Amino acid sequence: MSWPTSPPTSSSGPRELDRWLGESERTIALLERCLPQNSTGEREQLERTWRRGERAEPAFSYRPAPRLGPLRRALDQLAETLERGDPVDRLYAGRARELSLEAWIAEAVGSPELGRRAELRFGVRPGPDARRAEAWAREWTCDPPAPRPGPRVASDDRRHPMSLASALERAIARRRLPLRVLVRDDLLAAAATGQGVIAVRGRVAYTASEVERIVTHEVEGHALPRWRAEQHTLGLLRVGSAGGSDDEEGRALLLERRHGQADRARRAELGWRHLGGLAVRRGANFVELVELLLALGAPLRAALEVAIRCQRGGGLGREVVYLVACSRLERELGREPELEAWLEQGRVSIAAARVLDRLLGSPLLQANPGCAPGGGTRWVSSLSAPGTAG
């Protein structure tokens, strides 16, 4: 593929900026690159080994790490130019910086260096939300839940109306979203929303209550805001702001709570993931992480699943952002509930939503793409293409 090493020039318009940043994100593909190529077979082998009493590490393989130095430099130089512009330009600059950091992390996938780099992107800053998230996690894991009652249905059984794949297809059809459901056995999550698809992890089974929660999380928390962003004139909603993906996950958890779907088992799962992510940030290896999770009451299969997810790519540890973001959104939306209208319209953080709300008011008011607030024309007049050598 042709990599986007040269950003828009002074002769380009704001749509070209949006297109270029979107292409950059797809090229970096951090989460996809951190997905092991042999995750399905290795998960099964790990469980068999641990059940025999052997403390084994996974032998995951990854795609070759990309060389993204030219793209990183282009993103950084683009950010320098945008930072001299108006408030919306500076939001774009923050996203460019974030993408540059994610590209740097992607270059270390599969190596011990990844964890050290990932901490700069997925670390936990001290503060009230970090303290609250850890308190939630410890409270939710101190009394492990019993298995959820009720029959379970295979996630990928489209012949069964209560399967996850069937439920997602109904929700997509009901809202007339241009998405298809794709089954992938290699996913580490139950489901994942991407460009034009919601991927479902195959070969697992869920209860009806689990299916309802996952549909809420993926459709209302991820798919709907991204679809609305495609209809809006403000390209930043599609490109995303710095921290936008973190707050998108936090809001998806808030939606689960509002729908009464964050049951005891779900809270325990989130608690294990958060404490596991914190352990990864402190340098825990895979065996240490599994043993910690077992001590916290996680069943062996759950402990292995959480450890694999936290350690993906070599120690990504992205799980620490979920509860922190949930706490932050609950606190800030309690004071400024009108900001949620922006979160419903695209991939922006609560901080970016505050900037946009003060500049533009309601997100339902279509911004004129030719004006500077939301249109992003000021940066174009002084932009020169950053060098891409290296």
Legacy VTK file of the C-alpha trace (Angstrom):
# vtk DataFile Version 3.0
C-alpha trace
ASCII
DATASET POLYDATA
POINTS 390 float
0.000 0.000 0.000
1.030 3.627 -0.426
1.819 5.088 2.981
0.697 8.670 3.710
4.121 10.211 4.340
3.313 13.668 2.946
0.483 15.586 4.643
-1.743 18.152 2.903
-0.058 21.213 1.414
-1.111 24.831 1.292
-3.147 24.138 -1.854
-5.234 21.487 -0.077
-8.507 22.009 1.749
-9.784 20.818 5.128
-11.242 17.637 3.639
-7.763 16.617 2.521
-6.535 17.050 6.104
-9.318 14.783 7.360
-8.605 12.205 4.656
-4.868 12.216 5.326
-5.201 11.808 9.096
-7.735 9.012 8.608
-5.373 7.229 6.239
-2.549 7.697 8.751
-4.610 6.054 11.485
-5.422 3.082 9.243
-1.754 2.712 8.330
-0.658 2.727 11.981
-3.434 0.297 13.027
-1.988 -0.049 16.529
-4.618 -2.334 18.051
-4.706 -4.611 15.012
-0.915 -4.880 15.005
-0.979 -5.863 18.681
-3.275 -8.801 17.900
-1.244 -12.031 17.845
-1.375 -13.941 14.586
-1.646 -17.235 16.480
-3.930 -16.080 19.296
-6.610 -18.780 18.931
-4.364 -21.834 19.097
-2.038 -20.318 21.663
-4.914 -19.454 24.022
-6.128 -23.041 23.921
-2.621 -24.407 24.479
-2.030 -22.042 27.406
-5.192 -23.153 29.158
-4.277 -26.826 28.794
-0.800 -26.136 30.135
-1.953 -24.119 33.137
-4.596 -26.697 34.017
-1.789 -29.247 34.274
-0.182 -26.993 36.876
2.565 -25.661 34.611
3.243 -21.902 34.657
3.850 -21.185 30.966
4.314 -17.970 29.000
2.516 -17.551 25.668
4.496 -17.915 22.451
2.665 -15.281 20.435
3.767 -14.184 16.978
3.040 -10.818 15.404
3.217 -9.250 12.012
6.618 -7.710 11.257
6.909 -4.330 12.954
6.411 -1.498 10.456
8.866 1.286 9.750
6.839 4.419 10.357
9.576 6.988 10.940
8.694 9.136 7.893
5.023 9.129 8.860
5.850 10.053 12.461
7.957 12.987 11.349
5.236 14.158 8.971
2.645 13.972 11.761
4.872 15.889 14.184
5.615 18.644 11.682
1.955 18.886 10.741
1.118 19.242 14.435
3.656 22.073 14.800
1.904 23.985 12.027
-1.592 23.320 13.333
-0.638 24.412 16.836
-0.211 27.938 15.501
-3.831 28.044 14.331
-7.241 28.478 15.931
-8.731 26.249 18.694
-10.041 23.665 16.223
-6.660 23.555 14.492
-5.086 22.851 17.878
-7.480 19.960 18.426
-6.322 18.536 15.106
-2.728 19.083 16.248
-3.360 17.064 19.393
-4.708 14.187 17.319
-1.688 14.320 15.010
0.608 14.119 18.052
-1.357 11.176 19.406
-1.136 9.336 16.092
2.606 9.957 15.979
2.932 8.397 19.432
0.833 5.408 18.405
3.039 4.959 15.323
6.105 4.917 17.588
4.455 2.250 19.756
3.484 0.208 16.674
7.132 0.055 15.626
7.888 -1.860 18.846
5.115 -4.485 18.652
6.355 -7.854 19.879
9.346 -6.428 21.743
9.912 -5.507 25.419
10.219 -1.877 24.316
6.499 -1.722 23.517
5.455 -1.599 27.170
7.733 1.337 27.927
6.420 3.258 24.944
2.794 2.322 25.610
2.937 3.851 29.069
3.222 7.282 27.442
-0.080 6.683 25.619
-1.955 4.384 27.992
-0.568 5.380 31.366
-2.581 6.472 34.399
-2.029 10.004 35.614
-2.444 10.523 39.366
-5.701 12.214 40.278
-9.244 11.657 41.499
-10.298 9.534 38.520
-7.288 7.234 38.804
-7.963 6.795 42.523
-11.650 6.168 41.942
-11.005 3.673 39.153
-8.631 1.651 41.326
-11.070 1.780 44.255
-13.850 0.467 42.001
-11.594 -2.302 40.715
-10.600 -3.448 44.199
-14.170 -3.314 45.455
-15.527 -5.261 42.471
-12.907 -8.010 42.705
-13.029 -8.608 46.458
-16.092 -10.863 46.158
-15.902 -12.864 42.911
-19.300 -13.447 41.267
-21.010 -16.731 40.588
-21.417 -17.749 36.916
-24.252 -15.969 35.145
-27.466 -18.010 35.107
-29.294 -19.035 31.955
-28.449 -20.859 28.738
-25.550 -19.806 26.566
-25.612 -19.470 22.793
-22.616 -19.573 20.470
-21.623 -16.044 19.487
-21.369 -16.830 15.772
-24.514 -18.989 15.360
-26.525 -16.872 12.929
-29.268 -19.527 12.858
-30.056 -18.768 16.516
-31.890 -15.466 17.120
-30.241 -14.980 20.521
-26.641 -15.267 19.347
-24.423 -12.198 19.508
-24.019 -12.091 15.728
-27.804 -12.235 15.208
-28.507 -9.611 17.874
-25.956 -7.222 16.372
-27.381 -7.707 12.883
-30.872 -6.860 14.172
-29.608 -3.753 15.975
-27.736 -2.614 12.864
-30.785 -3.185 10.639
-33.106 -1.410 13.060
-30.926 1.709 12.966
-30.159 1.314 9.243
-26.429 1.480 9.824
-24.133 0.667 6.875
-22.300 -2.033 8.811
-21.851 -5.760 8.499
-21.092 -8.315 11.203
-17.859 -10.212 10.711
-16.821 -13.265 12.765
-13.167 -13.479 13.818
-11.814 -16.257 16.000
-8.650 -14.282 16.779
-10.280 -11.357 18.599
-9.292 -10.771 22.212
-12.500 -8.840 22.961
-16.081 -10.114 22.617
-16.616 -7.651 19.760
-14.893 -4.688 18.137
-16.252 -1.883 15.968
-14.175 -0.847 12.964
-14.608 0.833 9.617
-17.763 -0.642 8.075
-17.867 -3.661 10.399
-18.541 -4.921 13.874
-16.332 -7.935 14.418
-17.544 -10.706 16.727
-15.278 -13.173 18.426
-16.216 -16.669 17.321
-16.200 -19.948 19.229
-17.473 -18.491 22.511
-20.945 -18.546 24.087
-22.882 -15.852 25.921
-26.033 -15.564 27.991
-28.874 -13.314 26.845
-27.860 -10.613 29.348
-24.279 -10.644 28.086
-25.476 -10.293 24.499
-27.649 -7.297 25.395
-24.732 -5.588 27.121
-22.312 -6.170 24.245
-24.863 -4.821 21.745
-25.293 -1.679 23.861
-21.534 -1.225 24.150
-20.747 -1.693 20.457
-23.774 -0.149 18.759
-24.652 2.747 21.056
-21.173 3.321 22.419
-19.141 2.970 19.218
-21.054 2.409 15.979
-23.703 5.136 16.297
-21.306 8.008 17.149
-19.030 6.996 14.297
-21.923 6.818 11.827
-23.190 10.250 12.943
-19.679 11.647 12.472
-19.820 10.603 8.826
-22.900 12.820 8.362
-21.395 15.901 10.020
-19.482 18.699 8.307
-16.917 18.886 11.115
-14.228 16.430 10.064
-12.662 16.298 13.527
-15.584 14.138 14.640
-14.439 11.473 12.161
-10.707 11.948 12.638
-11.014 11.953 16.414
-9.395 14.164 19.019
-6.558 13.246 21.347
-8.050 11.023 24.038
-11.217 10.551 22.008
-10.925 6.764 21.811
-10.358 6.571 25.581
-13.456 8.619 26.377
-15.420 6.659 23.777
-14.680 3.528 25.815
-15.555 5.313 29.043
-18.893 6.441 27.655
-19.655 2.906 26.428
-19.236 1.722 30.029
-21.507 4.539 31.219
-24.155 3.384 28.753
-23.931 -0.146 30.141
-24.555 1.244 33.624
-27.479 3.395 32.482
-29.097 0.339 30.912
-28.641 -1.651 34.124
-26.282 -4.072 32.352
-23.167 -3.670 34.527
-23.938 -6.686 36.694
-21.663 -8.176 39.303
-19.863 -10.422 36.821
-19.219 -7.524 34.432
-17.887 -5.320 37.231
-15.527 -8.090 38.346
-14.271 -8.473 34.769
-13.584 -4.741 34.505
-11.878 -4.795 37.890
-9.573 -7.659 36.872
-8.715 -5.866 33.652
-7.917 -2.600 35.409
-5.758 -4.157 38.108
-4.108 -6.336 35.479
-3.320 -3.272 33.387
-1.825 -1.528 36.416
0.345 -4.582 37.065
1.574 -4.478 33.451
2.468 -0.819 33.903
4.522 -1.842 36.955
6.402 -4.424 34.880
4.623 -7.695 35.736
5.321 -10.539 33.337
2.647 -12.914 32.055
3.008 -15.552 34.798
3.018 -12.907 37.541
-0.062 -11.336 36.007
-2.023 -14.608 35.834
-1.095 -15.447 39.424
-2.255 -11.987 40.547
-5.594 -12.426 38.791
-6.076 -15.889 40.283
-5.398 -14.400 43.719
-8.085 -11.797 42.982
-10.594 -14.591 42.444
-10.616 -14.832 38.672
-11.276 -18.336 37.310
-8.320 -19.721 35.375
-9.828 -19.139 31.926
-10.747 -15.546 32.813
-7.305 -14.932 34.331
-5.599 -16.142 31.158
-7.919 -14.106 28.916
-7.328 -10.905 30.895
-3.577 -11.478 31.050
-3.390 -12.066 27.283
-5.392 -8.921 26.651
-3.277 -6.761 28.981
0.003 -8.151 27.657
-0.910 -8.005 23.954
1.777 -6.720 21.664
4.354 -7.027 24.440
2.564 -5.076 27.191
0.132 -2.578 25.657
-1.873 -2.317 28.897
-4.657 -0.267 27.290
-7.133 -1.722 29.803
-6.204 0.943 32.368
-7.972 3.694 30.395
-11.508 2.248 30.596
-12.466 2.822 34.229
-10.486 6.061 34.478
-12.377 7.418 31.460
-15.686 6.192 32.867
-15.021 8.040 36.128
-13.935 11.188 34.280
-17.040 11.240 32.082
-19.412 10.542 34.943
-17.877 13.404 36.918
-17.666 15.938 34.092
-21.024 15.142 32.484
-22.576 15.548 35.919
-21.464 19.174 35.778
-21.922 19.807 32.043
-24.446 17.286 30.695
-24.795 19.224 27.434
-21.313 18.041 26.396
-22.584 14.515 25.847
-24.270 15.707 22.647
-20.775 16.065 21.156
-19.715 12.613 22.366
-22.800 11.186 20.661
-21.717 12.721 17.358
-18.204 11.367 16.982
-14.833 10.377 18.368
-13.981 13.305 20.600
-12.828 13.507 24.194
-14.728 15.368 26.881
-12.025 18.075 26.795
-12.427 18.507 23.030
-16.221 18.519 23.416
-15.919 21.457 25.791
-13.851 23.421 23.257
-16.295 22.645 20.434
-19.334 23.479 22.533
-17.956 26.896 23.403
-17.020 27.612 19.792
-19.992 26.145 17.946
-22.792 25.489 20.402
-24.917 22.444 19.630
-23.274 19.814 17.399
-26.566 19.561 15.529
-25.897 23.000 14.047
-24.016 22.196 10.862
-20.752 24.133 10.753
-19.944 25.909 7.499
-16.992 23.940 6.111
-15.553 27.136 4.677
-15.215 28.975 7.977
-12.288 28.648 10.378
-14.159 27.326 13.455
-14.824 23.732 12.438
-13.751 24.246 8.869
-10.051 24.376 9.541
-9.057 26.852 6.813
-6.586 28.988 8.773
-3.953 26.266 8.960
-3.983 25.797 5.186
-2.668 29.250 4.343
0.668 28.709 6.104
1.093 24.956 5.759
4.075 23.581 3.896
4.680 19.894 3.449
6.980 18.466 6.144
9.984 16.532 4.964
9.646 12.757 4.787
13.247 11.637 4.475
14.619 9.028 6.812
LINES 1 391
390 0 1 2 3 4 5 6 7 8 9 10 11 12 13 14 15 16 17 18 19 20 21 22 23 24 25 26 27 28 29 30 31 32 33 34 35 36 37 38 39 40 41 42 43 44 45 46 47 48 49 50 51 52 53 54 55 56 57 58 59 60 61 62 63 64 65 66 67 68 69 70 71 72 73 74 75 76 77 78 79 80 81 82 83 84 85 86 87 88 89 90 91 92 93 94 95 96 97 98 99 100 101 102 103 104 105 106 107 108 109 110 111 112 113 114 115 116 117 118 119 120 121 122 123 124 125 126 127 128 129 130 131 132 133 134 135 136 137 138 139 140 141 142 143 144 145 146 147 148 149 150 151 152 153 154 155 156 157 158 159 160 161 162 163 164 165 166 167 168 169 170 171 172 173 174 175 176 177 178 179 180 181 182 183 184 185 186 187 188 189 190 191 192 193 194 195 196 197 198 199 200 201 202 203 204 205 206 207 208 209 210 211 212 213 214 215 216 217 218 219 220 221 222 223 224 225 226 227 228 229 230 231 232 233 234 235 236 237 238 239 240 241 242 243 244 245 246 247 248 249 250 251 252 253 254 255 256 257 258 259 260 261 262 263 264 265 266 267 268 269 270 271 272 273 274 275 276 277 278 279 280 281 282 283 284 285 286 287 288 289 290 291 292 293 294 295 296 297 298 299 300 301 302 303 304 305 306 307 308 309 310 311 312 313 314 315 316 317 318 319 320 321 322 323 324 325 326 327 328 329 330 331 332 333 334 335 336 337 338 339 340 341 342 343 344 345 346 347 348 349 350 351 352 353 354 355 356 357 358 359 360 361 362 363 364 365 366 367 368 369 370 371 372 373 374 375 376 377 378 379 380 381 382 383 384 385 386 387 388 389
